[in-house]
Amino acid sequence: MDNTILNHFYENDVKMRRDETKRVTKEVLPLVDELLRYVNQRDSRFLIKTEKVGSYHTHLKVKRPDEFDFSVVVDVGKLYWSNSYPRNYGFDEFKKNIESKAIALPNPPTGQCFTKIGSLVARWDSEGLNDGGASMTFNNDIVPIKVKRRFKALVAEAVNQPKMRNRVTADRLSESPAITLSITLPNISYPISIDLCPMIEARLEFKNEFNWPRLGIQWPSGDKISCIKDIGIHEVAKAPFYWTLSFAACEKELLESIDENGTCRRKCLRILKTLKEKIWCTDNARKGLTSYHLKNVLFWECEDHPFDTEWQQELLATRVRTMIYRLLGYLQRGNLPLYFHTGVNLLSSKDKDVLQQVANNIKSFVEQPKKYL
């Protein structure tokens, strides 16, 4: 595996087609804006403003523009960490409604939290925003599953409008924090997927237990660290009762200007993403790795190789190789720490047999890369 082979692979299998990308975005962005304007008119708690995250908006998308991610802001305002107390609520026997319970919910897992919004609940109640099926709270908490259900209902209404119903479909609710829309566009041979994820722009501070920034690190720079701390941590609705801490805005800032000096950091990640899709995670191993895993591999690699001189274009093959070996180490240990919160293991929910199959596929690739490239 050398620079010549990897550059050829990048040009032919990784890079996006500019004309096609421009055509797709010209259709997608106004459609998302129109949809969110409808949602906001029906429920002003969901803002039209979005946080553009994901591969396309961070210039990490590969091959074709078929996925777009938007975080839709739930208007709660800045939040602060508070002491935990028992939450005595949960699903009824049909898992439909939320009701009071004698036994409190377990403490949130690492990387998740309850979110209390206190006086805001009273305001929503007085304005009639929180009535019946529009309720997104229980007691003083804003509850993730209620937010997702409310947002999904409004999106379903929006896509059923005459302008959209023949072009857009909404997928069922899942454990993903996002509502996924599928769009068909004229003269585009593949469906476009849009993820709309309800998010609280909490701007929470980093806790010491997150272990970031680590003492003595040389990447990212002090200015970048300050900027990321100012952005803070947001929350997304993934689990039914616990909000999941989201570092997407921090990650977007970390990627901003990452290659301003002509380095190959993004290029390395895009190559790994394509290898994952085409070679490492096929058939039974398809659900083994995600792009998010690989993005965190890049961040750890950057921290261990902090200087631009280590990411020059002529070192492309070296960095791709060291990132692959780093990934193999994480797979074999079954532990890939989240870059911004090392207490979270990004592989904890993955099937061990599937991870082993991915590791075997990667080893086969490393032994004979020319066979695959």
N, C-alpha and C positions, 0 to 999 in steps of 0.2 A: 504494500500500500504506500504509494508515493504521491507527491503533489500533483504530478501530471495526471495520474489516474483519477484522483479525487476532484481536480478541477474539471475534468471532462465529465465526470459523474454529476458534478454540481450544475454545469451548463445544460446538460441534457435531461436530468431527472429531478432537479431540485428547484431551479429558478422558476418564478411565476411569469406567465405571459402578460406583458404590460397592457397591450390593447384590450385583451379579454378582461383583465382586472379592472381597467378603467370603465369598461362597459357595464360590468356587474355592479360596481360600487355606485355608479350613476343611478342604477335602479334601486338598490338596496337601501341606501341612506335616506332618501325621501320617504320610502315606504315605512321604515322604522319610525321616522319622525311623525308621520301621519297616524300610525297606530298608537304611539305614546300620547299624542295630543288627544285622541279619543279617550284613552284610559284616564288621562288627567282631568278631562272634562267631566267624566263620570265619578272620579274619586281624586280630589286634589292632593291626597296624601302621597300619591305616586307622581313624582316630578317628571316633566318632559326631558329635563337634563339627564344625560347618561354619562357614565364613566366608560370610555371605550377601552376595553381590555382584550386579552386573548391574542392569538398568533397574528392575525391580520394587522391589528392596530399597533403591535410591537415589532412589526416587520420580521416576523419569524415564520410566516405561512410558507408552505412549500407547494410547488407545482401549479395549483389552480385555486382561485378565490371562491371556495365553496363553503366556507365557515366564517361567521362573524359573531363576535361576542359583545354584549352590551350589559353593563350593570345599571339597573334602573333604581334611582335613589328614592327610598322611602323617607318622607320628610319628618325626621325625628330630631335632627340637630346633633351637636357634639355631645358625646357621652363620657362618663367617668367611671373608673373601676369602683365598685362598692362591695361592702361585705356581703357574703352570701347568707341566705336564710332559707328555711325549708319552703319548697313549692309544692303545695298540696292540690295538684290538679293532674289530669291525664285524660286519655280517651275513655268514652263510654264503651259498653260491651260490643258495640257495632263498629268501633273505631271511626265514628263519624263526627260526633260532637265532643267538645272539651267540657269536663265537669269537675267539681270538687271531689277530692279523694281523702280518705282518712290517712293513707300512707303517702309520705312525701316522695317526690321524684328523686332518683339517685343524684349525687353530685355530678356536675357536667364532666365529661371526659376531657383530657388534655386537649387544648386547642378549641374548646367550646365554652359557652357561657349562657347564663340567663340574662335577659335584658329588661330592666325596669325603666319605665318612662313616666311614672308618677303622675304629675299634674296634667300632662299631655292627654292622658286618658279622659280626664274630666272635660277637657276642652273638646275632644273628639265627640264625647257623648252629648255635650250641650249643643254642638253643631249638627247633630244627627248623622255624623260620618260613621259611627260605630254601631249602627242598629242592625239587628238580625244577622243575615249572611254577610254583611259588610264589616262585622266586628273582627278586629285583628288583635284583640287583647283578652287577657283573663286576669282579673284583679288588677294589679299595677304593671303587669308584664306585657310586652308585645311578643306574640307567640309565632314562631316561624311557620308552622303548618297553616295557621290561619292567614298569614300574609300571603303565602304561596297560593292558597285556595282562592283568596280574594283577587289576587293579581291574575291568576289563570282564568277566572270567570270573566274578568274584564277584557282580557286578551281574546278570549273566545267570542265575546260580543263584537270586538273590533274586527276580527277576521271574517265575521259573518256579514259585514257590511257589503253592499253590492260591488264596490270597487275592488274588494279583496277576495271575496269568497271563492272565486275561480282560480286564484293564483296562490293562496296561502292556506296551509293547514297547520293546526296546533297539535302537538303530541300530548300524550297522557302525562299526568304528574308522575315523577319518579323520585328516586333518592338524590338525583342531581339537584343542585340549587336552582337550576335554570328551567325556564319554560322554553321548549324548542319549537321553532316554526320551520316548516319546509316550504320553500318558494320555488315555483317554476317560472323561468324567464324565457321569452322568445329568443331564438337563435343561440341558446345555451343548452348543451346536450346533457348537463348533469343538474340535479337539484341543489339548491342553495339552502344551507342550514343556518338559522339565526337563533342564538341563545340569548334570552332575556332573563336576567337574574336579579330579583329584588335584593337590594342592598341597603343597609343602614350605613350612612357615611359618618361613622362614629368618631373617627379620628382619635382613637384610644392611644394612650402612651404605651411604649414598650416596657414590659416588666423585666426585672433582673433575671427571672427564671426562664425567660425566652432565650437567654444567652446570645443576644445580639444588641449592639455590635460587640464582637469578642475583643478582649484586651490585646492590644499590640498589632491588630490587623493592618495591612497596608493597602488593601482594597476592600471596599470602595474608599474614595478619598474622604477626608473630614467634612468637606463641603457637601458631598453627596449624602453622607450619613446624617448631617443636620437637616438636609432637605427631606429625607425619608422620614425622620422623626417628626418633622412638621406635618407631613401628610398623615401619619398615624395609621392605625389599624382599623379596618372596617369590619362589618359583619354581614354574612349571607345566610339565607334561609335554606339549610340543607336537612338537618335532622328535625323531627317534629317539634321538639320542645326546647332544644338548645341551639342558640345561634353559633355558627361556625366562624371563627376569626378568619378574616380575609386579608391577605397581604398583596392582592392583585395590583392595587395602586402603587404600593411600595416597589413591587417587582417591575412595573412599567417605568417608574422613575429610575430604577437601577439600570434598566436597559437603555434608557435615554442617553444618547451620545456615547454608548459603550465602545463604538468603533470609530469615533471622530478622528482618530489619528491613523486611519487606514488599516486597522487590525482585523483579525478574522474570527472574533468571538461569535458573532451571530452566524457567520458562515458555518462554523463548526457545529453549532446546534442544529441548524437547518439540515446539514448532512446527516447527523445522527437521527433526526426525526424521519428523514426519508428512509434510512436504513431500517429503522423500527417498522415502518409501514410496509416496506417492500420485502424485507428479509427476516428480521428477528421475531416479529409478532404476527405471524400468519397462522391460519388454521386454528388449532386448539390453543395456541399461545396468543391469540389476538387481543385478549383482555389483560395481558400481563403487565404491559407498560403503557403509560400515557405520556403525552407531550409535557405535561407538568412535571413528571419525574425527571425528564431530560433537562428541563429548564433549571431545576434545582441542582442537577449534576454540573451544569455550566457555572452556576453561581459558586459552588464549592471549588471548582477548578480555578475560577478567577481569583478566589481568595487565596488559594495555595500558589497560584502563579500570577502575582499582582501587577507585574510590569508589562507595559506595551511591547517591550522588546521580546517577551516570551510569546507574543501573539502576532508576530509579523506573518505576512502572507506566505513567506518561504518556509514557515514552521507549521503550516496547515496540517500536514500528515502527522507530525509529532503530537500536536494538541488533540487531534481526533483520536489518535491511538491512546493517549493518556486518559482521555475522557472515557473511552470504551473500557479500559482496565479499571478505572474508578467505578463505573457502572457495574461491572462484573463483581467487584468487591461488595458493593451494596446488596446486590442480588444474592450473593452467597451467604452474607450475614443476615439477610432478611430485614435489613434496617437501612432506610434512606432518610436521614433527618431533614425535616423542613428547614431550609436555609435560615429563615427568620425566627424560627421557634424550634430549637433542637429537641424539645420534649415530644414533638409530633413525629411519628414514624410513618412516612408516606406509603410504606409497603405493608402496614399492619393488617389491612383488610384483604390483601391479595392471597390467592390460593398458592400454597407453597409448591405444589406440583407444577402449576403453570409458570411460576417464577423460575423453577429449575429448567423447564423446557426452554424458556427465553434465554437463560444463561447458556444452555447447551447450543442454542442457535447462534448466539454471539461468539462462543468459542469456535464453532465451525467456521464462522466468517473470519475471525482473526487468523485462523490457521491458513486459509486460502482466500484472501480478499479478492484477488483477481478473478476468481471463479464467479463471484457475485457482481462485481463491478464491471 
